[in-house]
Amino acid sequence: MTILERYIDLHQRSAALYRRAEGVFPDGVTHDVRRQGPFPLYVERAAGSHKTDVDGNELIDFVMGHGALLLGHQHPHVVEAVAAQAQRGTHLGASTDLEIRWGELVQQLVPSAEKVRFTSSGTEATMLAVRLARAATGREKVIRLREHFHGWNDSVTGQPTAESTLPVSSGLPRGFLEASIVLPANDVDALDRTVREEGAQVAAMLIEATGAHWGTIPIEQSYVEKARALTREHGIVLILDEVITGFRVAPGGAQEAYGIIPDLTTMAKILGGGLPGGAVAGRADILDQIAGARGGARVSHPGTYNANPLSASAGIACLSLCADGTHQARAASAAAAIARGMNAAFREESLTGAVYGHASMLHIALGLAEQPPDGYSWGFHALPASPAPVPGEAWQALRRGMLNEGVDLMAFGLMVSSAHTADDAEQTVEALRRTLRAMKAEGLAF
């Protein structure tokens, strides 16, 4: 039985649900990254580091709520807090003490957080941050880095380059594309030249804290430090996107770990403890543009679910547990063990591939002949070389094969939680070995 045939055989109820979903949703899914051929996985329940799909298959979960669940599924303190608040009300349509406590925790943990404003998602946080930067500077252009992802709002979606102005999504007004300057990451000369030539028109620069796609394409710390210096010199608002890295790389995020303090920080995911929630934090003078007491022009920011009490209760419980760094260290230790074991599996199976990452975020590179000297790579400069092109069939076989062996990857990476155990690590490494052998048997070596 091939990898694909086994996947279909193991997931027949998922296939049936997908057939229903195709009549309801575009592509049959509700999130772009859940699209998967021949059909996506449907999950019924989860606890700790595991989840169970609708066909009864138990999986070690490395999606972890798309990175939102540093504590794992159903952490008892979070569940208790949400259940208690649900009894008091799910939406009170008023200010609550919960939002103050939640905001104060953000201030305590995040070095740049002089003031905080909650949103309902990371995309909304970035939308608000860009608007605040434009209002503060009176400028319109935004510098972004190639492949860096900041949500799906119009200001940060297009990827115009010198060669092409084709966006990654249709439906974008040309004005937003014309207001975007997209530069190659780690190219200090290009950044220096751009801010000197166009800095008077640039409101903000956005950077994913550890590199594009949560560090899949790592960024150099020296580049981020130079960006901080240049944006300060030219009056450009530096926005550090910590939607994924916030509270994960360290209690105060990547900015704490690397000592780089932005003007604004966008957050979501772990911030809400597994429930919807986002925030912009940063300089008080920039955030206070929202304040109604300013009179005259101000930045308007309504939002029905801003600081929703259920999200606030989950966020307080989660951030309180994350504050001392214990959970981050536990997740990072589990990630290191998994990465070392997976790298050994690639070597033992004589296949070109490697696992690398930051903190508890791991990435798989197929077609990478050179592994880090110690069998693992950590932090900046994490990718030792550029991988060779690998056919899409191999990537799909890897994803399906790991599901067949009881492991759900985050696309082609792993979000590791503090709930993952040594046994989970061993089983994950063995699942990779079996998957690689199955791929070789089908002629999908690389």
C-alpha positions as CSV (number, residue, x, y, z in Angstrom):
1,M,0.0,0.0,0.0
2,T,1.4,3.4,-1.0
3,I,1.6,6.4,1.4
4,L,-1.4,8.0,-0.3
5,E,-3.5,4.8,-0.3
6,R,-2.8,4.3,3.4
7,Y,-3.8,7.9,4.1
8,I,-7.1,7.4,2.3
9,D,-7.7,4.1,4.1
10,L,-7.0,5.6,7.6
11,H,-9.1,8.7,7.2
12,Q,-12.4,7.7,5.5
13,R,-14.6,9.8,7.8
14,S,-12.4,12.9,7.1
15,A,-12.9,12.2,3.4
16,A,-16.7,12.1,3.9
17,L,-16.7,15.3,5.9
18,Y,-14.6,17.0,3.2
19,R,-17.1,16.1,0.6
20,R,-19.8,17.8,2.6
21,A,-17.5,20.8,3.3
22,E,-16.9,21.3,-0.5
23,G,-20.6,22.4,-0.8
24,V,-20.2,24.9,2.0
25,F,-16.7,26.5,1.9
26,P,-14.4,27.6,-1.0
27,D,-11.9,24.7,-1.4
28,G,-13.9,23.0,1.4
29,V,-11.7,24.6,4.1
30,T,-11.8,27.6,6.4
31,H,-8.1,28.4,6.5
32,D,-5.6,28.5,3.6
33,V,-3.1,26.2,5.3
34,R,-5.7,23.5,6.1
35,R,-6.0,22.9,2.4
36,Q,-4.5,19.4,1.7
37,G,-4.9,16.8,-1.1
38,P,-6.8,14.7,-1.5
39,F,-8.6,15.9,1.6
40,P,-7.7,17.6,4.9
41,L,-7.8,16.0,8.3
42,Y,-10.8,16.5,10.6
43,V,-10.1,16.4,14.4
44,E,-12.6,15.6,17.1
45,R,-10.8,16.3,20.4
46,A,-7.4,17.1,22.0
47,A,-5.6,17.0,25.3
48,G,-2.0,17.8,26.2
49,S,0.3,17.0,23.3
50,H,-2.1,14.7,21.5
51,K,-5.3,14.9,19.5
52,T,-7.7,12.4,18.0
53,D,-9.2,12.7,14.5
54,V,-12.7,11.7,13.5
55,D,-11.6,8.3,12.4
56,G,-10.2,7.6,15.9
57,N,-6.5,8.0,15.0
58,E,-4.5,9.4,17.8
59,L,-1.8,11.9,16.8
60,I,1.1,13.7,18.4
61,D,0.2,17.3,17.6
62,F,2.7,19.8,16.4
63,V,0.3,22.2,14.9
64,M,-0.7,23.3,18.4
65,G,-3.5,25.7,17.4
66,H,-1.3,27.2,14.6
67,G,1.2,28.1,17.3
68,A,-1.2,29.4,19.9
69,L,-0.9,26.6,22.4
70,L,2.5,26.8,24.2
71,L,1.0,25.0,27.2
72,G,-0.6,22.2,25.0
73,H,-4.3,21.4,24.6
74,Q,-6.7,21.8,27.5
75,H,-4.3,23.1,30.2
76,P,-6.3,22.8,33.4
77,H,-5.7,26.4,34.5
78,V,-6.8,27.8,31.2
79,V,-9.9,25.5,31.0
80,E,-10.9,26.4,34.6
81,A,-10.5,30.1,33.9
82,V,-12.6,30.0,30.7
83,A,-15.3,27.8,32.3
84,A,-15.6,30.1,35.3
85,Q,-15.9,33.2,33.0
86,A,-18.5,31.5,30.8
87,Q,-20.7,31.2,33.8
88,R,-20.5,34.9,34.4
89,G,-20.9,35.9,30.8
90,T,-19.3,35.5,27.4
91,H,-19.7,39.1,26.2
92,L,-20.5,41.8,28.7
93,G,-20.5,44.8,26.3
94,A,-18.6,46.8,28.9
95,S,-15.1,47.3,30.4
96,T,-14.0,44.6,32.8
97,D,-11.2,44.1,35.3
98,L,-10.1,41.2,33.2
99,E,-8.9,43.4,30.4
100,I,-6.8,45.5,32.8
101,R,-5.2,42.4,34.3
102,W,-4.5,41.0,30.9
103,G,-3.0,44.3,29.7
104,E,-0.9,44.7,32.8
105,L,0.6,41.2,32.2
106,V,1.6,42.2,28.7
107,Q,3.2,45.4,30.1
108,Q,5.1,43.3,32.7
109,L,6.4,40.8,30.2
110,V,7.0,42.7,26.9
111,P,9.9,45.2,27.1
112,S,8.4,47.6,24.5
113,A,4.8,47.7,26.0
114,E,4.3,51.1,27.5
115,K,0.7,51.0,26.4
116,V,-1.5,48.1,25.0
117,R,-4.6,47.9,22.7
118,F,-6.3,44.6,22.2
119,T,-7.7,43.3,18.9
120,S,-9.4,40.1,17.9
121,S,-6.5,38.6,15.8
122,G,-3.0,39.1,14.6
123,T,-4.1,40.4,11.3
124,E,-6.1,43.1,13.0
125,A,-3.1,43.9,15.3
126,T,-0.9,44.5,12.2
127,M,-3.7,46.6,10.5
128,L,-3.9,48.8,13.6
129,A,-0.1,49.1,14.0
130,V,0.3,50.3,10.4
131,R,-2.5,52.8,10.8
132,L,-1.0,54.1,14.1
133,A,2.4,54.5,12.4
134,R,0.9,56.4,9.4
135,A,-0.9,58.7,11.8
136,A,2.2,59.3,13.9
137,T,4.5,60.1,11.0
138,G,2.1,61.7,8.5
139,R,3.7,59.3,5.9
140,E,2.1,56.4,3.9
141,K,4.8,54.0,2.7
142,V,5.6,50.8,4.5
143,I,8.9,48.8,4.2
144,R,8.5,45.0,4.5
145,L,10.8,42.1,3.9
146,R,10.4,39.6,1.1
147,E,8.4,36.5,2.3
148,H,7.7,38.0,5.8
149,F,4.1,37.4,6.7
150,H,2.0,39.9,8.7
151,G,-1.5,38.7,8.1
152,W,-3.9,39.2,5.2
153,N,-4.9,42.9,5.5
154,D,-4.4,45.0,2.4
155,S,-1.4,47.1,3.7
156,V,0.8,44.0,4.1
157,T,-0.4,41.5,1.6
158,G,1.1,42.4,-1.8
159,Q,4.7,41.6,-2.6
160,P,5.7,44.0,-5.3
161,T,9.4,43.8,-6.4
162,A,11.5,45.5,-9.0
163,E,10.7,42.7,-11.4
164,S,7.0,42.4,-10.7
165,T,4.1,44.2,-9.1
166,L,1.9,41.1,-9.0
167,P,0.3,40.6,-5.6
168,V,0.0,37.3,-3.7
169,S,-3.7,37.9,-3.6
170,S,-6.1,39.4,-6.1
171,G,-8.5,42.1,-5.1
172,L,-5.8,44.5,-3.7
173,P,-6.1,48.2,-4.6
174,R,-3.1,49.4,-6.5
175,G,-2.6,52.2,-4.0
176,F,-1.7,49.7,-1.3
177,L,0.9,48.1,-3.6
178,E,2.3,51.4,-4.5
179,A,2.7,52.2,-0.8
180,S,4.7,49.0,-0.2
181,I,8.4,48.7,-0.4
182,V,9.5,45.1,-0.3
183,L,13.2,44.5,0.3
184,P,15.3,41.3,0.6
185,A,16.0,40.3,4.2
186,N,19.5,40.5,5.5
187,D,20.6,43.0,2.9
188,V,21.8,46.0,5.0
189,D,22.9,47.9,1.9
190,A,19.5,47.8,0.3
191,L,17.8,48.9,3.5
192,D,20.3,51.7,4.1
193,R,19.9,53.0,0.5
194,T,16.1,52.8,0.7
195,V,15.7,54.7,3.9
196,R,18.1,57.4,2.8
197,E,16.4,57.8,-0.6
198,E,12.7,57.3,0.5
199,G,12.7,57.6,4.3
200,A,10.8,60.9,4.3
201,Q,7.9,59.0,2.8
202,V,8.1,55.8,4.9
203,A,5.8,55.5,8.0
204,A,6.8,52.0,9.2
205,M,9.0,49.0,8.7
206,L,7.7,45.6,9.7
207,I,9.8,42.6,10.5
208,E,9.0,39.0,11.5
209,A,11.1,38.7,14.7
210,T,13.0,35.5,13.8
211,G,12.7,35.6,10.0
212,A,10.1,34.9,7.3
213,H,7.4,32.3,8.0
214,W,8.3,32.0,11.8
215,G,12.0,31.6,11.0
216,T,11.8,29.2,8.1
217,I,14.0,31.7,6.3
218,P,16.1,33.0,9.2
219,I,17.0,36.6,9.7
220,E,20.4,37.8,11.0
221,Q,20.4,39.5,14.4
222,S,22.8,42.1,13.1
223,Y,20.3,43.0,10.3
224,V,17.5,43.6,12.9
225,E,19.8,45.7,15.0
226,K,20.8,47.8,11.9
227,A,17.1,48.1,11.0
228,R,16.4,49.4,14.5
229,A,19.2,52.0,14.2
230,L,18.2,53.2,10.7
231,T,14.5,53.5,11.5
232,R,15.2,55.5,14.6
233,E,17.5,57.8,12.7
234,H,14.9,58.4,9.9
235,G,11.8,58.7,12.1
236,I,10.4,55.5,10.8
237,V,8.2,53.4,13.2
238,L,9.7,49.9,13.6
239,I,7.0,47.3,14.1
240,L,8.2,43.9,15.3
241,D,5.7,41.1,14.4
242,E,5.6,38.8,17.4
243,V,2.3,37.2,16.6
244,I,4.1,33.8,16.7
245,T,7.3,34.5,18.7
246,G,5.6,36.5,21.4
247,F,5.8,34.7,24.8
248,R,7.4,31.7,23.0
249,V,11.0,32.7,22.3
250,A,11.1,34.1,25.9
251,P,8.5,35.4,28.3
252,G,8.9,38.8,26.7
253,G,9.2,37.5,23.2
254,A,12.1,37.7,20.7
255,Q,12.7,41.3,21.7
256,E,13.6,40.3,25.2
257,A,15.8,37.4,24.0
258,Y,17.7,39.6,21.5
259,G,17.6,42.9,23.2
260,I,15.9,44.7,20.3
261,I,13.2,47.1,21.4
262,P,10.8,48.2,18.6
263,D,8.4,51.1,18.6
264,L,5.4,48.9,18.2
265,T,4.9,45.1,18.7
266,T,2.0,43.0,17.3
267,M,0.9,39.9,19.2
268,A,-1.7,37.2,19.1
269,K,-1.7,33.4,19.4
270,I,-0.2,32.6,22.9
271,L,-1.4,36.0,24.0
272,G,-5.0,34.6,24.1
273,G,-4.2,31.2,25.6
274,G,-5.8,29.4,22.7
275,L,-8.8,31.7,22.3
276,P,-9.1,34.5,19.7
277,G,-7.1,37.6,20.6
278,G,-4.5,40.0,19.4
279,A,-2.8,43.2,20.6
280,V,-0.6,46.1,19.6
281,A,1.8,47.3,22.3
282,G,4.5,49.9,22.3
283,R,5.3,53.5,22.7
284,A,2.7,55.4,24.7
285,D,2.8,58.5,22.4
286,I,1.9,56.3,19.4
287,L,-0.8,54.2,21.1
288,D,-2.3,57.3,22.7
289,Q,-3.3,58.5,19.3
290,I,-6.4,56.3,19.9
291,A,-7.4,58.3,23.0
292,G,-10.6,60.2,22.6
293,A,-9.4,62.9,25.0
294,R,-6.9,64.1,22.3
295,G,-9.6,66.0,20.5
296,G,-9.6,66.6,16.8
297,A,-7.9,63.9,14.7
298,R,-7.4,60.6,16.3
299,V,-7.0,56.9,15.2
300,S,-10.4,55.2,15.5
301,H,-10.4,51.7,16.7
302,P,-13.7,50.0,17.6
303,G,-14.1,46.2,17.7
304,T,-16.9,44.1,19.1
305,Y,-14.6,41.4,20.4
306,N,-11.7,43.6,21.6
307,A,-10.6,42.2,25.0
308,N,-13.5,39.7,25.0
309,P,-13.8,38.4,28.6
310,L,-13.4,34.7,27.6
311,S,-10.2,35.5,25.7
312,A,-9.0,37.8,28.5
313,S,-9.5,35.0,31.1
314,A,-7.6,32.5,29.0
315,G,-4.9,35.0,28.3
316,I,-4.4,35.9,31.9
317,A,-4.2,32.2,32.9
318,C,-1.8,31.4,30.1
319,L,0.5,34.5,30.5
320,S,0.6,34.0,34.3
321,L,2.0,30.5,33.7
322,C,4.4,31.6,31.0
323,A,5.9,34.5,33.0
324,D,8.8,32.7,34.7
325,G,10.1,31.1,31.5
326,T,9.6,27.5,32.7
327,H,7.2,26.5,30.0
328,Q,9.3,28.1,27.3
329,A,12.4,26.2,28.5
330,R,10.5,22.9,28.7
331,A,9.2,23.3,25.1
332,A,12.6,24.4,23.8
333,S,14.2,21.3,25.4
334,A,11.7,19.0,23.8
335,A,12.3,20.7,20.5
336,A,16.0,20.2,20.7
337,A,15.6,16.5,21.4
338,I,13.2,16.1,18.5
339,A,15.5,18.0,16.1
340,R,18.6,16.0,17.1
341,G,16.7,12.8,16.6
342,M,15.2,13.8,13.3
343,N,18.5,15.0,11.9
344,A,20.0,11.6,12.9
345,A,17.2,9.9,11.0
346,F,18.0,11.8,7.8
347,R,21.6,10.8,8.1
348,E,20.8,7.1,8.9
349,E,18.5,6.9,5.9
350,S,21.1,8.6,3.6
351,L,18.7,11.4,2.6
352,T,19.4,15.1,2.3
353,G,17.4,16.9,4.9
354,A,17.8,18.7,8.2
355,V,15.7,20.2,11.0
356,Y,16.6,23.6,12.4
357,G,14.8,26.3,14.3
358,H,14.4,28.9,17.1
359,A,13.3,28.1,20.6
360,S,10.4,25.7,20.3
361,M,9.7,26.3,16.6
362,L,11.2,23.8,14.2
363,H,11.5,23.6,10.4
364,I,12.2,20.7,8.1
365,A,14.4,21.3,5.0
366,L,14.4,18.6,2.4
367,G,17.2,18.6,-0.1
368,L,19.7,20.1,2.4
369,A,22.9,18.1,2.1
370,E,24.7,20.1,4.8
371,Q,23.6,19.6,8.4
372,P,24.7,21.8,11.3
373,P,28.0,20.6,12.9
374,D,26.3,19.5,16.1
375,G,23.4,17.8,14.4
376,Y,21.1,20.7,15.3
377,S,20.9,24.4,14.6
378,W,19.5,27.0,17.0
379,G,18.8,30.7,16.7
380,F,20.0,33.1,14.1
381,H,21.9,31.7,11.1
382,A,19.9,28.5,11.7
383,L,19.8,27.4,8.1
384,P,23.4,26.2,7.2
385,A,22.9,26.4,3.4
386,S,20.2,26.7,0.7
387,P,18.4,23.5,0.1
388,A,18.2,22.0,-3.4
389,P,14.7,22.0,-5.1
390,V,12.6,19.0,-4.1
391,P,9.5,17.8,-6.0
392,G,6.2,18.7,-4.5
393,E,5.3,15.0,-4.4
394,A,8.0,14.4,-1.9
395,W,6.7,17.2,0.4
396,Q,3.2,15.9,0.2
397,A,4.4,12.3,0.8
398,L,6.2,13.5,3.9
399,R,3.2,15.3,5.3
400,R,0.8,12.3,4.6
401,G,3.4,9.8,5.8
402,M,3.8,11.5,9.1
403,L,0.0,11.6,9.6
404,N,-0.1,7.9,8.7
405,E,2.5,7.3,11.5
406,G,0.6,9.3,14.0
407,V,2.3,12.8,13.8
408,D,0.6,16.0,12.7
409,L,3.1,18.6,11.4
410,M,2.6,22.3,11.2
411,A,2.9,22.4,7.4
412,F,6.5,21.3,7.2
413,G,7.6,22.3,10.6
414,L,6.8,21.7,14.3
415,M,5.3,23.9,17.0
416,V,6.5,22.3,20.2
417,S,4.7,22.8,23.5
418,S,5.6,22.3,27.1
419,A,3.2,19.4,27.1
420,H,5.4,17.3,24.7
421,T,7.2,14.6,26.4
422,A,10.4,12.5,25.9
423,D,8.2,9.7,24.7
424,D,6.5,12.1,22.2
425,A,10.0,13.0,20.9
426,E,11.0,9.3,20.5
427,Q,7.8,8.4,18.7
428,T,8.1,11.5,16.4
429,V,11.7,10.5,15.4
430,E,10.6,6.9,14.7
431,A,7.6,8.1,12.7
432,L,10.0,10.1,10.5
433,R,12.3,7.1,10.0
434,R,9.3,5.0,8.9
435,T,8.0,7.7,6.6
436,L,11.4,8.2,5.0
437,R,11.7,4.5,4.3
438,A,8.2,4.5,2.8
439,M,9.2,7.4,0.6
440,K,12.3,5.7,-0.6
441,A,10.3,2.6,-1.4
442,E,8.1,4.7,-3.7
443,G,11.1,6.3,-5.4
444,L,10.7,9.6,-3.6
445,A,14.3,9.9,-2.4
446,F,15.9,13.3,-2.3
